[in-house]
Amino acid sequence: MNELVARLRTAGGDYDDVEVKSAAGGLPQSLASTLSALANHPGGGTIILGLDEATGFRPVQLSDPQAL
């Protein structure tokens, strides 16, 4: 995971098969469309919750990760 996050930081954005969501306020409303897009991507993809792209892919505090 550290290697993947380092690659995201170097690239400055998500990849076609990797999507980062902050999820600080709960599951994002865009999660359904992201799941659909990755389901149509050859090989699927990865969604990482708890990182904020706007702050250089830094971790965000999640109030209840298990419930999320």
N, CA, C and O atoms as a CHARMM CRD file, in Angstrom:
* protein
*
  272
    1    1 MET  N      0.82200  -1.17700   0.00000 PROA 1      0.00000
    2    1 MET  CA     0.00000   0.00000   0.00000 PROA 1      0.00000
    3    1 MET  C      0.87600   1.25400   0.00000 PROA 1      0.00000
    4    1 MET  O      0.57000   2.22900  -0.68700 PROA 1      0.00000
    5    2 ASN  N      1.95700   1.22600   0.76500 PROA 2      0.00000
    6    2 ASN  CA     2.86000   2.38700   0.78100 PROA 2      0.00000
    7    2 ASN  C      3.40700   2.67900  -0.60500 PROA 2      0.00000
    8    2 ASN  O      3.51700   3.83800  -1.00500 PROA 2      0.00000
    9    3 GLU  N      3.74700   1.63500  -1.33100 PROA 3      0.00000
   10    3 GLU  CA     4.27600   1.81000  -2.68700 PROA 3      0.00000
   11    3 GLU  C      3.21900   2.40300  -3.61900 PROA 3      0.00000
   12    3 GLU  O      3.52700   3.26900  -4.43800 PROA 3      0.00000
   13    4 LEU  N      1.98800   1.94200  -3.49600 PROA 4      0.00000
   14    4 LEU  CA     0.91200   2.46600  -4.32600 PROA 4      0.00000
   15    4 LEU  C      0.65600   3.93700  -4.02600 PROA 4      0.00000
   16    4 LEU  O      0.50500   4.73900  -4.94700 PROA 4      0.00000
   17    5 VAL  N      0.60800   4.29500  -2.75100 PROA 5      0.00000
   18    5 VAL  CA     0.39100   5.69400  -2.37000 PROA 5      0.00000
   19    5 VAL  C      1.54500   6.56300  -2.86600 PROA 5      0.00000
   20    5 VAL  O      1.31900   7.68600  -3.31700 PROA 5      0.00000
   21    6 ALA  N      2.75500   6.06800  -2.78900 PROA 6      0.00000
   22    6 ALA  CA     3.90700   6.81800  -3.30600 PROA 6      0.00000
   23    6 ALA  C      3.76500   7.04800  -4.80300 PROA 6      0.00000
   24    6 ALA  O      4.07600   8.13400  -5.29000 PROA 6      0.00000
   25    7 ARG  N      3.30200   6.04800  -5.53700 PROA 7      0.00000
   26    7 ARG  CA     3.09100   6.20600  -6.98600 PROA 7      0.00000
   27    7 ARG  C      2.00000   7.23000  -7.27000 PROA 7      0.00000
   28    7 ARG  O      2.13100   8.02800  -8.19800 PROA 7      0.00000
   29    8 LEU  N      0.92500   7.21900  -6.48500 PROA 8      0.00000
   30    8 LEU  CA    -0.14800   8.20300  -6.65700 PROA 8      0.00000
   31    8 LEU  C      0.37600   9.61800  -6.41600 PROA 8      0.00000
   32    8 LEU  O      0.04700  10.54300  -7.15800 PROA 8      0.00000
   33    9 ARG  N      1.18500   9.77700  -5.38400 PROA 9      0.00000
   34    9 ARG  CA     1.75700  11.09700  -5.08800 PROA 9      0.00000
   35    9 ARG  C      2.65900  11.56900  -6.21000 PROA 9      0.00000
   36    9 ARG  O      2.62700  12.74100  -6.58500 PROA 9      0.00000
   37   10 THR  N      3.46200  10.66900  -6.74600 PROA 10     0.00000
   38   10 THR  CA     4.34800  11.02800  -7.85300 PROA 10     0.00000
   39   10 THR  C      3.54700  11.42200  -9.08700 PROA 10     0.00000
   40   10 THR  O      3.88100  12.39200  -9.76700 PROA 10     0.00000
   41   11 ALA  N      2.49300  10.66800  -9.37100 PROA 11     0.00000
   42   11 ALA  CA     1.64600  10.95000 -10.53900 PROA 11     0.00000
   43   11 ALA  C      0.79600  12.19900 -10.33200 PROA 11     0.00000
   44   11 ALA  O      0.41800  12.86000 -11.29900 PROA 11     0.00000
   45   12 GLY  N      0.49300  12.52500  -9.07500 PROA 12     0.00000
   46   12 GLY  CA    -0.32900  13.69600  -8.78800 PROA 12     0.00000
   47   12 GLY  C     -1.81300  13.47400  -9.00900 PROA 12     0.00000
   48   12 GLY  O     -2.58200  14.43300  -9.06700 PROA 12     0.00000
   49   13 GLY  N     -2.22300  12.22400  -9.13300 PROA 13     0.00000
   50   13 GLY  CA    -3.63700  11.92200  -9.34200 PROA 13     0.00000
   51   13 GLY  C     -3.89000  10.43600  -9.33900 PROA 13     0.00000
   52   13 GLY  O     -2.97400   9.62000  -9.23100 PROA 13     0.00000
   53   14 ASP  N     -5.17400  10.10600  -9.46400 PROA 14     0.00000
   54   14 ASP  CA    -5.58600   8.70700  -9.51600 PROA 14     0.00000
   55   14 ASP  C     -5.13900   8.05400 -10.81300 PROA 14     0.00000
   56   14 ASP  O     -4.76800   8.73100 -11.77200 PROA 14     0.00000
   57   15 TYR  N     -5.17900   6.73600 -10.82500 PROA 15     0.00000
   58   15 TYR  CA    -4.95000   5.95200 -12.04400 PROA 15     0.00000
   59   15 TYR  C     -6.29500   5.45700 -12.55400 PROA 15     0.00000
   60   15 TYR  O     -7.30700   5.56000 -11.86000 PROA 15     0.00000
   61   16 ASP  N     -6.30000   4.91700 -13.77100 PROA 16     0.00000
   62   16 ASP  CA    -7.54400   4.37100 -14.31700 PROA 16     0.00000
   63   16 ASP  C     -8.11700   3.27400 -13.43500 PROA 16     0.00000
   64   16 ASP  O     -9.33500   3.11800 -13.34700 PROA 16     0.00000
   65   17 ASP  N     -7.24700   2.51500 -12.78100 PROA 17     0.00000
   66   17 ASP  CA    -7.71500   1.39100 -11.97900 PROA 17     0.00000
   67   17 ASP  C     -7.55400   1.59500 -10.47500 PROA 17     0.00000
   68   17 ASP  O     -7.72100   0.65300  -9.70100 PROA 17     0.00000
   69   18 VAL  N     -7.23200   2.81700 -10.05800 PROA 18     0.00000
   70   18 VAL  CA    -7.11400   3.14300  -8.63100 PROA 18     0.00000
   71   18 VAL  C     -7.82600   4.47100  -8.38700 PROA 18     0.00000
   72   18 VAL  O     -7.52400   5.47600  -9.03000 PROA 18     0.00000
   73   19 GLU  N     -8.76900   4.46200  -7.45700 PROA 19     0.00000
   74   19 GLU  CA    -9.52000   5.66600  -7.11900 PROA 19     0.00000
   75   19 GLU  C     -9.39400   5.90200  -5.61800 PROA 19     0.00000
   76   19 GLU  O     -9.57900   4.98300  -4.82000 PROA 19     0.00000
   77   20 VAL  N     -9.08000   7.13200  -5.24400 PROA 20     0.00000
   78   20 VAL  CA    -8.92700   7.51000  -3.84100 PROA 20     0.00000
   79   20 VAL  C    -10.10500   8.38900  -3.44500 PROA 20     0.00000
   80   20 VAL  O    -10.48700   9.31100  -4.16600 PROA 20     0.00000
   81   21 LYS  N    -10.67000   8.08100  -2.28000 PROA 21     0.00000
   82   21 LYS  CA   -11.77700   8.88000  -1.74000 PROA 21     0.00000
   83   21 LYS  C    -11.44800   9.25300  -0.29900 PROA 21     0.00000
   84   21 LYS  O    -10.97500   8.41500   0.47000 PROA 21     0.00000
   85   22 SER  N    -11.69600  10.49200   0.06300 PROA 22     0.00000
   86   22 SER  CA   -11.43800  10.94400   1.42400 PROA 22     0.00000
   87   22 SER  C    -12.31400  10.19400   2.42500 PROA 22     0.00000
   88   22 SER  O    -11.80100   9.64400   3.40000 PROA 22     0.00000
   89   23 ALA  N    -13.60700  10.16600   2.20200 PROA 23     0.00000
   90   23 ALA  CA   -14.59000   9.48900   3.06100 PROA 23     0.00000
   91   23 ALA  C    -14.60700  10.04200   4.47800 PROA 23     0.00000
   92   23 ALA  O    -15.06800   9.36400   5.39600 PROA 23     0.00000
   93   24 ALA  N    -14.11300  11.26000   4.67300 PROA 24     0.00000
   94   24 ALA  CA   -14.08600  11.86000   6.00900 PROA 24     0.00000
   95   24 ALA  C    -15.49400  12.06300   6.55400 PROA 24     0.00000
   96   24 ALA  O    -15.70600  11.97300   7.76400 PROA 24     0.00000
   97   25 GLY  N    -16.44700  12.33200   5.69000 PROA 25     0.00000
   98   25 GLY  CA   -17.83200  12.54500   6.12900 PROA 25     0.00000
   99   25 GLY  C    -18.71200  11.34100   5.90600 PROA 25     0.00000
  100   25 GLY  O    -19.93600  11.46600   5.94900 PROA 25     0.00000
  101   26 GLY  N    -18.13700  10.18100   5.67000 PROA 26     0.00000
  102   26 GLY  CA   -18.88900   8.97100   5.35400 PROA 26     0.00000
  103   26 GLY  C    -18.62800   8.55400   3.91900 PROA 26     0.00000
  104   26 GLY  O    -17.81200   9.15600   3.22100 PROA 26     0.00000
  105   27 LEU  N    -19.32600   7.52400   3.49000 PROA 27     0.00000
  106   27 LEU  CA   -19.13200   7.06300   2.11000 PROA 27     0.00000
  107   27 LEU  C    -19.55100   8.15000   1.13400 PROA 27     0.00000
  108   27 LEU  O    -20.62700   8.72900   1.28300 PROA 27     0.00000
  109   28 PRO  N    -18.73200   8.43300   0.15200 PROA 28     0.00000
  110   28 PRO  CA   -19.07300   9.47200  -0.82100 PROA 28     0.00000
  111   28 PRO  C    -20.22900   9.03300  -1.72100 PROA 28     0.00000
  112   28 PRO  O    -20.37200   7.85000  -2.03000 PROA 28     0.00000
  113   29 GLN  N    -21.04100   9.98700  -2.13200 PROA 29     0.00000
  114   29 GLN  CA   -22.16100   9.68500  -3.02800 PROA 29     0.00000
  115   29 GLN  C    -21.66800   9.17600  -4.37300 PROA 29     0.00000
  116   29 GLN  O    -22.39200   8.46100  -5.06500 PROA 29     0.00000
  117   30 SER  N    -20.45600   9.53100  -4.75000 PROA 30     0.00000
  118   30 SER  CA   -19.91300   9.11100  -6.04300 PROA 30     0.00000
  119   30 SER  C    -19.38700   7.67800  -6.01700 PROA 30     0.00000
  120   30 SER  O    -18.88600   7.19400  -7.03100 PROA 30     0.00000
  121   31 LEU  N    -19.49000   6.98800  -4.87700 PROA 31     0.00000
  122   31 LEU  CA   -18.93300   5.64900  -4.76900 PROA 31     0.00000
  123   31 LEU  C    -19.60000   4.67000  -5.73700 PROA 31     0.00000
  124   31 LEU  O    -18.91900   3.82300  -6.31600 PROA 31     0.00000
  125   32 ALA  N    -20.91400   4.77100  -5.92100 PROA 32     0.00000
  126   32 ALA  CA   -21.61500   3.85700  -6.82400 PROA 32     0.00000
  127   32 ALA  C    -21.10100   3.99500  -8.25200 PROA 32     0.00000
  128   32 ALA  O    -20.87000   2.98700  -8.92000 PROA 32     0.00000
  129   33 SER  N    -20.91900   5.20500  -8.72600 PROA 33     0.00000
  130   33 SER  CA   -20.42700   5.39200 -10.09600 PROA 33     0.00000
  131   33 SER  C    -18.97600   4.93000 -10.21700 PROA 33     0.00000
  132   33 SER  O    -18.57300   4.41900 -11.26200 PROA 33     0.00000
  133   34 THR  N    -18.19200   5.10500  -9.15700 PROA 34     0.00000
  134   34 THR  CA   -16.80600   4.62900  -9.16300 PROA 34     0.00000
  135   34 THR  C    -16.76700   3.10700  -9.22800 PROA 34     0.00000
  136   34 THR  O    -15.99000   2.53600  -9.99400 PROA 34     0.00000
  137   35 LEU  N    -17.60000   2.45000  -8.42800 PROA 35     0.00000
  138   35 LEU  CA   -17.67800   0.98200  -8.46400 PROA 35     0.00000
  139   35 LEU  C    -18.07500   0.48600  -9.84900 PROA 35     0.00000
  140   35 LEU  O    -17.51500  -0.48600 -10.35400 PROA 35     0.00000
  141   36 SER  N    -19.03700   1.15400 -10.45100 PROA 36     0.00000
  142   36 SER  CA   -19.48700   0.77200 -11.78700 PROA 36     0.00000
  143   36 SER  C    -18.37100   0.93700 -12.81400 PROA 36     0.00000
  144   36 SER  O    -18.16500   0.06400 -13.65700 PROA 36     0.00000
  145   37 ALA  N    -17.66100   2.04000 -12.74400 PROA 37     0.00000
  146   37 ALA  CA   -16.56400   2.28600 -13.68200 PROA 37     0.00000
  147   37 ALA  C    -15.46700   1.24400 -13.52600 PROA 37     0.00000
  148   37 ALA  O    -14.94800   0.73600 -14.52000 PROA 37     0.00000
  149   38 LEU  N    -15.11200   0.92200 -12.29100 PROA 38     0.00000
  150   38 LEU  CA   -14.05200  -0.06100 -12.07000 PROA 38     0.00000
  151   38 LEU  C    -14.51300  -1.47200 -12.44100 PROA 38     0.00000
  152   38 LEU  O    -13.70700  -2.29500 -12.87500 PROA 38     0.00000
  153   39 ALA  N    -15.80500  -1.75200 -12.27100 PROA 39     0.00000
  154   39 ALA  CA   -16.32900  -3.06100 -12.66200 PROA 39     0.00000
  155   39 ALA  C    -16.23600  -3.25500 -14.17100 PROA 39     0.00000
  156   39 ALA  O    -16.10700  -4.38400 -14.64500 PROA 39     0.00000
  157   40 ASN  N    -16.30000  -2.17200 -14.91900 PROA 40     0.00000
  158   40 ASN  CA   -16.20000  -2.24200 -16.37700 PROA 40     0.00000
  159   40 ASN  C    -14.76000  -2.14900 -16.87300 PROA 40     0.00000
  160   40 ASN  O    -14.50300  -2.27000 -18.07100 PROA 40     0.00000
  161   41 HSD  N    -13.84400  -1.93900 -15.97200 PROA 41     0.00000
  162   41 HSD  CA   -12.42600  -1.83600 -16.32600 PROA 41     0.00000
  163   41 HSD  C    -11.82300  -3.24000 -16.36500 PROA 41     0.00000
  164   41 HSD  O    -12.04500  -4.01600 -15.43500 PROA 41     0.00000
  165   42 PRO  N    -11.07200  -3.59100 -17.40100 PROA 42     0.00000
  166   42 PRO  CA   -10.44900  -4.92200 -17.43300 PROA 42     0.00000
  167   42 PRO  C     -9.60100  -5.15800 -16.17900 PROA 42     0.00000
  168   42 PRO  O     -8.69600  -4.37700 -15.88600 PROA 42     0.00000
  169   43 GLY  N     -9.88700  -6.21000 -15.45600 PROA 43     0.00000
  170   43 GLY  CA    -9.15300  -6.51400 -14.23800 PROA 43     0.00000
  171   43 GLY  C     -9.69300  -5.81700 -13.00700 PROA 43     0.00000
  172   43 GLY  O     -9.15200  -5.99800 -11.91600 PROA 43     0.00000
  173   44 GLY  N    -10.74800  -5.02300 -13.15100 PROA 44     0.00000
  174   44 GLY  CA   -11.32900  -4.33300 -12.00300 PROA 44     0.00000
  175   44 GLY  C    -10.49700  -3.14900 -11.57700 PROA 44     0.00000
  176   44 GLY  O     -9.96300  -2.41900 -12.41200 PROA 44     0.00000
  177   45 GLY  N    -10.38800  -2.95900 -10.28600 PROA 45     0.00000
  178   45 GLY  CA    -9.63200  -1.82800  -9.78300 PROA 45     0.00000
  179   45 GLY  C     -9.62700  -1.80000  -8.27400 PROA 45     0.00000
  180   45 GLY  O    -10.08300  -2.73500  -7.61600 PROA 45     0.00000
  181   46 THR  N     -9.10900  -0.72400  -7.73900 PROA 46     0.00000
  182   46 THR  CA    -8.95200  -0.56400  -6.29600 PROA 46     0.00000
  183   46 THR  C     -9.49800   0.78500  -5.88000 PROA 46     0.00000
  184   46 THR  O     -9.23100   1.80400  -6.51700 PROA 46     0.00000
  185   47 ILE  N    -10.27600   0.78000  -4.78900 PROA 47     0.00000
  186   47 ILE  CA   -10.75600   2.01800  -4.18400 PROA 47     0.00000
  187   47 ILE  C    -10.10000   2.11800  -2.81400 PROA 47     0.00000
  188   47 ILE  O    -10.16400   1.18200  -2.01700 PROA 47     0.00000
  189   48 ILE  N     -9.47700   3.24700  -2.54800 PROA 48     0.00000
  190   48 ILE  CA    -8.83900   3.47500  -1.25600 PROA 48     0.00000
  191   48 ILE  C     -9.61900   4.57200  -0.53800 PROA 48     0.00000
  192   48 ILE  O     -9.70900   5.70000  -1.02200 PROA 48     0.00000
  193   49 LEU  N    -10.17700   4.23500   0.60800 PROA 49     0.00000
  194   49 LEU  CA   -10.89300   5.21000   1.42600 PROA 49     0.00000
  195   49 LEU  C     -9.96100   5.72700   2.51000 PROA 49     0.00000
  196   49 LEU  O     -9.17200   4.97000   3.07600 PROA 49     0.00000
  197   50 GLY  N    -10.05800   7.01900   2.79600 PROA 50     0.00000
  198   50 GLY  CA    -9.28000   7.59000   3.88500 PROA 50     0.00000
  199   50 GLY  C     -8.03900   8.34300   3.45900 PROA 50     0.00000
  200   50 GLY  O     -7.19300   8.67700   4.28900 PROA 50     0.00000
  201   51 LEU  N     -7.92400   8.61300   2.16000 PROA 51     0.00000
  202   51 LEU  CA    -6.83400   9.45700   1.66200 PROA 51     0.00000
  203   51 LEU  C     -7.45100  10.64400   0.93800 PROA 51     0.00000
  204   51 LEU  O     -8.46600  10.50700   0.25400 PROA 51     0.00000
  205   52 ASP  N     -6.83900  11.79600   1.09100 PROA 52     0.00000
  206   52 ASP  CA    -7.34500  13.01200   0.45400 PROA 52     0.00000
  207   52 ASP  C     -6.41600  13.43000  -0.67600 PROA 52     0.00000
  208   52 ASP  O     -5.28400  13.85300  -0.44200 PROA 52     0.00000
  209   53 GLU  N     -6.90300  13.31000  -1.89100 PROA 53     0.00000
  210   53 GLU  CA    -6.10300  13.66800  -3.07000 PROA 53     0.00000
  211   53 GLU  C     -5.69900  15.13900  -3.04700 PROA 53     0.00000
  212   53 GLU  O     -4.59900  15.49400  -3.46900 PROA 53     0.00000
  213   54 ALA  N     -6.59600  15.99300  -2.55000 PROA 54     0.00000
  214   54 ALA  CA    -6.34200  17.44200  -2.55300 PROA 54     0.00000
  215   54 ALA  C     -5.18200  17.84000  -1.64600 PROA 54     0.00000
  216   54 ALA  O     -4.61500  18.92000  -1.80700 PROA 54     0.00000
  217   55 THR  N     -4.82600  16.98300  -0.69900 PROA 55     0.00000
  218   55 THR  CA    -3.72100  17.29500   0.21300 PROA 55     0.00000
  219   55 THR  C     -2.51500  16.39800  -0.05000 PROA 55     0.00000
  220   55 THR  O     -1.72300  16.13200   0.85300 PROA 55     0.00000
  221   56 GLY  N     -2.38200  15.94100  -1.27300 PROA 56     0.00000
  222   56 GLY  CA    -1.22800  15.11500  -1.62700 PROA 56     0.00000
  223   56 GLY  C     -1.34800  13.67800  -1.16200 PROA 56     0.00000
  224   56 GLY  O     -0.35100  13.02900  -0.84500 PROA 56     0.00000
  225   57 PHE  N     -2.58300  13.18600  -1.12500 PROA 57     0.00000
  226   57 PHE  CA    -2.85300  11.80200  -0.72300 PROA 57     0.00000
  227   57 PHE  C     -2.44600  11.54500   0.72400 PROA 57     0.00000
  228   57 PHE  O     -1.88700  10.50000   1.05700 PROA 57     0.00000
  229   58 ARG  N     -2.73900  12.51800   1.56400 PROA 58     0.00000
  230   58 ARG  CA    -2.47800  12.36700   2.99200 PROA 58     0.00000
  231   58 ARG  C     -3.67500  11.66600   3.64700 PROA 58     0.00000
  232   58 ARG  O     -4.80900  11.83500   3.19800 PROA 58     0.00000
  233   59 PRO  N     -3.43300  10.88700   4.69500 PROA 59     0.00000
  234   59 PRO  CA    -4.53900  10.23100   5.40500 PROA 59     0.00000
  235   59 PRO  C     -5.46600  11.24700   6.05900 PROA 59     0.00000
  236   59 PRO  O     -5.02900  12.31500   6.48700 PROA 59     0.00000
  237   60 VAL  N     -6.73300  10.91000   6.13100 PROA 60     0.00000
  238   60 VAL  CA    -7.72200  11.71400   6.83700 PROA 60     0.00000
  239   60 VAL  C     -8.26900  10.90900   8.00900 PROA 60     0.00000
  240   60 VAL  O     -8.27700   9.67900   7.98300 PROA 60     0.00000
  241   61 GLN  N     -8.71600  11.60400   9.01300 PROA 61     0.00000
  242   61 GLN  CA    -9.29200  10.95200  10.18900 PROA 61     0.00000
  243   61 GLN  C    -10.69200  10.45100   9.84400 PROA 61     0.00000
  244   61 GLN  O    -11.54600  11.23300   9.42600 PROA 61     0.00000
  245   62 LEU  N    -10.92700   9.17300  10.01400 PROA 62     0.00000
  246   62 LEU  CA   -12.24000   8.58300   9.80300 PROA 62     0.00000
  247   62 LEU  C    -12.84000   8.30700  11.17000 PROA 62     0.00000
  248   62 LEU  O    -12.21100   7.67100  12.01700 PROA 62     0.00000
  249   63 SER  N    -14.07300   8.79300  11.38500 PROA 63     0.00000
  250   63 SER  CA   -14.67500   8.67700  12.71000 PROA 63     0.00000
  251   63 SER  C    -14.95000   7.23300  13.10400 PROA 63     0.00000
  252   63 SER  O    -14.77600   6.87800  14.27000 PROA 63     0.00000
  253   64 ASP  N    -15.37300   6.39100  12.17100 PROA 64     0.00000
  254   64 ASP  CA   -15.67000   4.98300  12.48300 PROA 64     0.00000
  255   64 ASP  C    -15.35000   4.10900  11.26100 PROA 64     0.00000
  256   64 ASP  O    -16.24900   3.76900  10.49100 PROA 64     0.00000
  257   65 PRO  N    -14.10000   3.75400  11.08600 PROA 65     0.00000
  258   65 PRO  CA   -13.70400   2.98300   9.89200 PROA 65     0.00000
  259   65 PRO  C    -14.45200   1.66500   9.74900 PROA 65     0.00000
  260   65 PRO  O    -14.76900   1.26500   8.62900 PROA 65     0.00000
  261   66 GLN  N    -14.74100   0.98200  10.84700 PROA 66     0.00000
  262   66 GLN  CA   -15.44500  -0.29600  10.75300 PROA 66     0.00000
  263   66 GLN  C    -16.85200  -0.09400  10.18900 PROA 66     0.00000
  264   66 GLN  O    -17.29600  -0.87700   9.34900 PROA 66     0.00000
  265   67 ALA  N    -17.54400   0.92700  10.63300 PROA 67     0.00000
  266   67 ALA  CA   -18.89200   1.20500  10.13300 PROA 67     0.00000
  267   67 ALA  C    -18.86000   1.65500   8.67500 PROA 67     0.00000
  268   67 ALA  O    -19.78300   1.38200   7.90700 PROA 67     0.00000
  269   68 LEU  N    -17.81000   2.33000   8.31700 PROA 68     0.00000
  270   68 LEU  CA   -17.66600   2.82900   6.95800 PROA 68     0.00000
  271   68 LEU  C    -17.59400   1.66800   6.00000 PROA 68     0.00000
  272   68 LEU  O    -17.47000   1.87000   4.79200 PROA 68     0.00000
